[in-house]
């Protein structure tokens, strides 16, 4: 048997090769550390905002929800009293819940229906269509402002433009804002009027539907409505689902229009007393910060449940293009 003798020169070469292998690895680890440090430095403003402006105030609000706190004295621990009072001893709370449910369940579908209808009219390339798209998007830029809420209040007032138009056709108008049976409806119309953002998203989704799908459906004898129900809606369902989630979350958080139009009181007869407005009145009107914090956490949990239900329902009606490839 022959033995391989290791010479000092061979040992030196092997050691050099090992050192060369270790050195790049150490350099790579050092580069990764520097990249990680640089990444955290760039993320630090966001992290400071997350912890300082979002998480810590949320945790403090959770603590306050179990206390009696009115800004003028230190918080006093009361346990679940705020929650018990909310569900059993506050009729206005349930009135606000009912008004918010009506507002959200009516305004969100109406807004999406208007947005989809306008998007269907504007998604084909026609002369001047860009101008129309811009004009229809403007309400979403202005709709949440105090100025537009004041304009809306004037339009639907007793001597507003709406009644003038109705009077032209011989229809007697009313003060739509001051009538408890119609005041919430004016807020719903204002919310539906702000359809620009979902309209733009629908336009982007419609642009992604291949024209061959409509041509094939037309050759099979499908009319416009059949193409809409069997081609457009199924292929647009992911975009519709996205809009539904966003608008559901935003719809139940309506505040500005209800505050301005009702004069900050939710009237008449609490017909426009939305949940967020009632929370504001309890917290910043009556200085019941503990009770308002409890209301905020119940609202957060309820909105999370509603959003989860929307996501759960998506498996029943949302169709993705790659489903057949799985």
LINWO-V333118 format. One record per residue. RES is the residue in one small letter. PHI is phi in whole degrees, -180 to 180 (NA if undefined). OMEGA is omega as a letter, one per 20 degrees, with the letter a starting at -180 (NA if undefined). Layout:
# LINWO-V333118
res:RES phi:PHI omega:OMEGA
res:RES phi:PHI omega:OMEGA
This chain:
# LINWO-V333118
res:x phi:NA omega:a
res:x phi:-100 omega:a
res:x phi:-109 omega:r
res:x phi:-90 omega:a
res:x phi:-92 omega:a
res:x phi:-95 omega:a
res:x phi:-88 omega:r
res:x phi:-57 omega:r
res:x phi:-66 omega:r
res:x phi:-65 omega:r
res:x phi:-62 omega:a
res:x phi:-66 omega:r
res:x phi:-65 omega:r
res:x phi:-63 omega:r
res:x phi:-64 omega:r
res:x phi:-65 omega:r
res:x phi:-65 omega:r
res:x phi:-64 omega:r
res:x phi:-65 omega:r
res:x phi:-67 omega:r
res:x phi:-73 omega:a
res:x phi:-74 omega:a
res:x phi:-63 omega:r
res:x phi:-62 omega:r
res:x phi:-62 omega:r
res:x phi:-65 omega:r
res:x phi:-64 omega:r
res:x phi:-63 omega:r
res:x phi:-63 omega:r
res:x phi:-66 omega:r
res:x phi:-64 omega:r
res:x phi:-63 omega:r
res:x phi:-63 omega:r
res:x phi:-64 omega:r
res:x phi:-64 omega:r
res:x phi:-65 omega:r
res:x phi:-62 omega:r
res:x phi:-62 omega:r
res:x phi:-62 omega:r
res:x phi:-67 omega:r
res:x phi:-64 omega:r
res:x phi:-69 omega:r
res:x phi:-82 omega:a
res:x phi:-58 omega:r
res:x phi:-61 omega:r
res:x phi:-67 omega:r
res:x phi:-64 omega:r
res:x phi:-62 omega:r
res:x phi:-66 omega:r
res:x phi:-61 omega:a
res:x phi:-81 omega:a
res:x phi:-81 omega:a
res:x phi:-107 omega:a
res:x phi:-113 omega:a
res:x phi:-67 omega:a
res:x phi:-64 omega:r
res:x phi:-62 omega:r
res:x phi:-65 omega:r
res:x phi:-66 omega:r
res:x phi:-68 omega:r
res:x phi:-64 omega:r
res:x phi:-62 omega:r
res:x phi:-64 omega:a
res:x phi:-64 omega:a
res:x phi:-66 omega:r
res:x phi:-104 omega:a
res:x phi:-128 omega:r
res:x phi:-103 omega:a
res:x phi:-140 omega:a
res:x phi:-126 omega:r
res:x phi:74 omega:a
res:x phi:-102 omega:r
res:x phi:-145 omega:r
res:x phi:-68 omega:r
res:x phi:-59 omega:r
res:x phi:-115 omega:a
res:x phi:-66 omega:r
res:x phi:-126 omega:r
res:x phi:68 omega:a
res:x phi:-91 omega:a
res:x phi:-59 omega:a
res:x phi:-62 omega:a
res:x phi:-71 omega:r
res:x phi:-64 omega:r
res:x phi:-61 omega:a
res:x phi:-61 omega:a
res:x phi:-88 omega:a
res:x phi:-122 omega:a
res:x phi:-135 omega:r
res:x phi:-144 omega:a
res:x phi:-60 omega:r
res:x phi:-64 omega:r
res:x phi:-61 omega:a
res:x phi:-69 omega:r
res:x phi:-64 omega:r
res:x phi:-65 omega:r
res:x phi:-61 omega:r
res:x phi:-63 omega:r
res:x phi:-63 omega:a
res:x phi:-69 omega:r
res:x phi:-64 omega:r
res:x phi:-62 omega:a
res:x phi:-60 omega:a
res:x phi:-70 omega:a
res:x phi:-71 omega:r
res:x phi:-97 omega:a
res:x phi:-70 omega:a
res:x phi:-66 omega:r
res:x phi:-61 omega:r
res:x phi:-64 omega:r
res:x phi:-63 omega:r
res:x phi:-68 omega:r
res:x phi:-65 omega:r
res:x phi:-64 omega:a
res:x phi:-62 omega:a
res:x phi:-69 omega:r
res:x phi:-61 omega:r
res:x phi:-68 omega:r
res:x phi:-63 omega:r
res:x phi:-65 omega:r
res:x phi:-76 omega:a
res:x phi:-109 omega:a
res:x phi:-81 omega:r
res:x phi:-82 omega:a
res:x phi:-77 omega:r
res:x phi:-128 omega:a
res:x phi:-69 omega:r
res:x phi:77 omega:a
res:x phi:-67 omega:r
res:x phi:-62 omega:r
res:x phi:-64 omega:r
res:x phi:-65 omega:r
res:x phi:-61 omega:r
res:x phi:-65 omega:a
res:x phi:-65 omega:a
res:x phi:-73 omega:r
res:x phi:-83 omega:a
res:x phi:-55 omega:a
res:x phi:-56 omega:r
res:x phi:-70 omega:r
res:x phi:-77 omega:a
res:x phi:-107 omega:a
res:x phi:-62 omega:a
res:x phi:-87 omega:a
res:x phi:-87 omega:r
res:x phi:-66 omega:a
res:x phi:-61 omega:a
res:x phi:-67 omega:r
res:x phi:-63 omega:r
res:x phi:-67 omega:r
res:x phi:-61 omega:r
res:x phi:-63 omega:r
res:x phi:-62 omega:r
res:x phi:-70 omega:a
res:x phi:-60 omega:a
res:x phi:-100 omega:r
res:x phi:-76 omega:a
res:x phi:-61 omega:r
res:x phi:-109 omega:a
res:x phi:-82 omega:a
res:x phi:-66 omega:r
res:x phi:-62 omega:r
res:x phi:-69 omega:r
res:x phi:-65 omega:r
res:x phi:-66 omega:r
res:x phi:-63 omega:r
res:x phi:-64 omega:r
res:x phi:-62 omega:r
res:x phi:-96 omega:r
res:x phi:79 omega:a
res:x phi:-101 omega:r
res:x phi:-77 omega:a
res:x phi:-90 omega:r
res:x phi:-152 omega:r
res:x phi:-85 omega:a
res:x phi:-62 omega:a
res:x phi:-73 omega:a
res:x phi:-88 omega:a
res:x phi:-98 omega:a
res:x phi:-60 omega:a
res:x phi:-80 omega:a
res:x phi:-123 omega:a
res:x phi:-62 omega:a
res:x phi:-67 omega:r
res:x phi:-62 omega:r
res:x phi:-66 omega:r
res:x phi:-67 omega:r
res:x phi:-64 omega:r
res:x phi:-64 omega:r
res:x phi:-64 omega:r
res:x phi:-65 omega:r
res:x phi:-67 omega:r
res:x phi:-65 omega:a
res:x phi:-90 omega:a
res:x phi:-92 omega:a
res:x phi:-61 omega:a
res:x phi:-64 omega:r
res:x phi:-64 omega:r
res:x phi:-62 omega:r
res:x phi:-62 omega:r
res:x phi:-67 omega:r
res:x phi:-63 omega:r
res:x phi:-60 omega:r
res:x phi:-63 omega:r
res:x phi:-67 omega:r
res:x phi:-64 omega:r
res:x phi:-65 omega:a
res:x phi:-87 omega:r
res:x phi:-80 omega:a
res:x phi:-63 omega:r
res:x phi:-64 omega:a
res:x phi:-63 omega:r
res:x phi:-65 omega:r
res:x phi:-70 omega:r
res:x phi:-65 omega:r
res:x phi:-65 omega:r
res:x phi:-64 omega:r
res:x phi:-66 omega:r
res:x phi:-66 omega:r
res:x phi:-81 omega:r
res:x phi:93 omega:r
res:x phi:-77 omega:r
res:x phi:-83 omega:a
res:x phi:-60 omega:a
res:x phi:-66 omega:r
res:x phi:-65 omega:r
res:x phi:-64 omega:r
res:x phi:-65 omega:a
res:x phi:-74 omega:a
res:x phi:-106 omega:r
res:x phi:-121 omega:a
res:x phi:-64 omega:a
res:x phi:-62 omega:r
res:x phi:-60 omega:a
res:x phi:-74 omega:a
res:x phi:-94 omega:a
res:x phi:-60 omega:r
res:x phi:-62 omega:r
res:x phi:-69 omega:r
res:x phi:-62 omega:r
res:x phi:-64 omega:r
res:x phi:-61 omega:r
res:x phi:-63 omega:a
res:x phi:-63 omega:r
res:x phi:-64 omega:a
res:x phi:-63 omega:a
res:x phi:-73 omega:r
res:x phi:-65 omega:r
res:x phi:-63 omega:a
res:x phi:-71 omega:a
res:x phi:-64 omega:a
res:x phi:-78 omega:r
res:x phi:-103 omega:a
res:x phi:-57 omega:a
res:x phi:-145 omega:a
res:x phi:-57 omega:a
res:x phi:-63 omega:r
res:x phi:-64 omega:a
res:x phi:-67 omega:a
res:x phi:-71 omega:a
res:x phi:-67 omega:a
res:x phi:-91 omega:a
res:x phi:72 omega:r
res:x phi:80 omega:a
res:x phi:-118 omega:r
res:x phi:80 omega:a
res:x phi:-84 omega:i
res:x phi:-79 omega:r
res:x phi:53 omega:r
res:x phi:60 omega:a
res:x phi:-71 omega:r
res:x phi:-112 omega:a
res:x phi:-81 omega:r
res:x phi:-73 omega:a
res:x phi:-58 omega:a
res:x phi:-66 omega:r
res:x phi:-69 omega:r
res:x phi:-66 omega:r
res:x phi:-60 omega:r
res:x phi:-62 omega:a
res:x phi:-64 omega:r
res:x phi:-69 omega:a
res:x phi:-79 omega:a
res:x phi:-105 omega:r
res:x phi:-93 omega:a
res:x phi:-100 omega:a
res:x phi:58 omega:r
res:x phi:-94 omega:a
res:x phi:-67 omega:r
res:x phi:-64 omega:r
res:x phi:-66 omega:r
res:x phi:-64 omega:r
res:x phi:-65 omega:r
res:x phi:-62 omega:r
res:x phi:-61 omega:a
res:x phi:-64 omega:a
res:x phi:-72 omega:r
res:x phi:-63 omega:r
res:x phi:-64 omega:r
res:x phi:-62 omega:a
res:x phi:-65 omega:a
res:x phi:-63 omega:r
res:x phi:-66 omega:r
res:x phi:-64 omega:r
res:x phi:-66 omega:r
res:x phi:-61 omega:r
res:x phi:-64 omega:r
res:x phi:-63 omega:r
res:x phi:-65 omega:r
res:x phi:-63 omega:r
res:x phi:-63 omega:a
res:x phi:-65 omega:a
res:x phi:-71 omega:a
res:x phi:-60 omega:a
res:x phi:-66 omega:a
res:x phi:-90 omega:a
res:x phi:-135 omega:r
res:x phi:-92 omega:a
res:x phi:-118 omega:r
res:x phi:-104 omega:a
res:x phi:-64 omega:a
res:x phi:-93 omega:a
res:x phi:-65 omega:a
res:x phi:-73 omega:a
res:x phi:-87 omega:a
res:x phi:-82 omega:NA
